[in-house]
Every structure is written in structure tokens, then in C-alpha cells.
Amino acid sequence: MTQMTLHKSEIYATLPNTALTAYFRNAGDMLADEAVLLGAVIRSILATDGHLTNKAIIQRLIEAIESTDDVVTIDIVRKTLEIVVDHTFDDI
């Protein structure tokens, strides 16, 4: 099994949408927890599916909310989900 190690800049480069990439890059430390979470979600998706989509990110974040009772974690996941959804274009 190949272990996937991506640095922050490489993770942003894998995002399917440049608006989302720019948002996280420009946020700096204000979204540090959300960036760590998003990075973990991206690595997980790439390791299991090999292909990254906004839909896959959104689905994993919803699963994360449903699988925890920790209010702090839920808040971080919810905020990350809101950012991803806000920066995801509708399918045409």
C-alpha cells in the first residue's frame, strides 16, 4: 500500500476548484483547523478513490459530522463544509 504524503500547497493543488483553493490559501491561520481537516479529507479520498471531486469532499464532511458527538469537532467540520459548499459550483 502506498502511503500518500501531501504538503499543504500540494493539497490545495489537488482541489477541483480554484475558488476554494484561493480561499484557503488566503485565509492563513484563521482557518488552520479547517485546513487541517480538509487536508485529511483530501488525503483520505485520494488514498481510497484516487480521484478528488467536490461531491466526495462534501460527502466525507457530512459523514464526519454524523459520526461524532464532540461539539468542537462538529463545529470545525460544519464550518469546513459551509466553505466547501459555498465555493462549489452547481453541476450544469
Protein Blocks (a to p, Z undefined) as FASTA:
>chain_A
ZZddddfklmmmmpcbfklmmmmmmnmmmlmmmmmmmmmmmmmmmmmnopacfklmmmmm
mmmmmmpcbfklmmmmmmmmmmmmmmpccdZZ
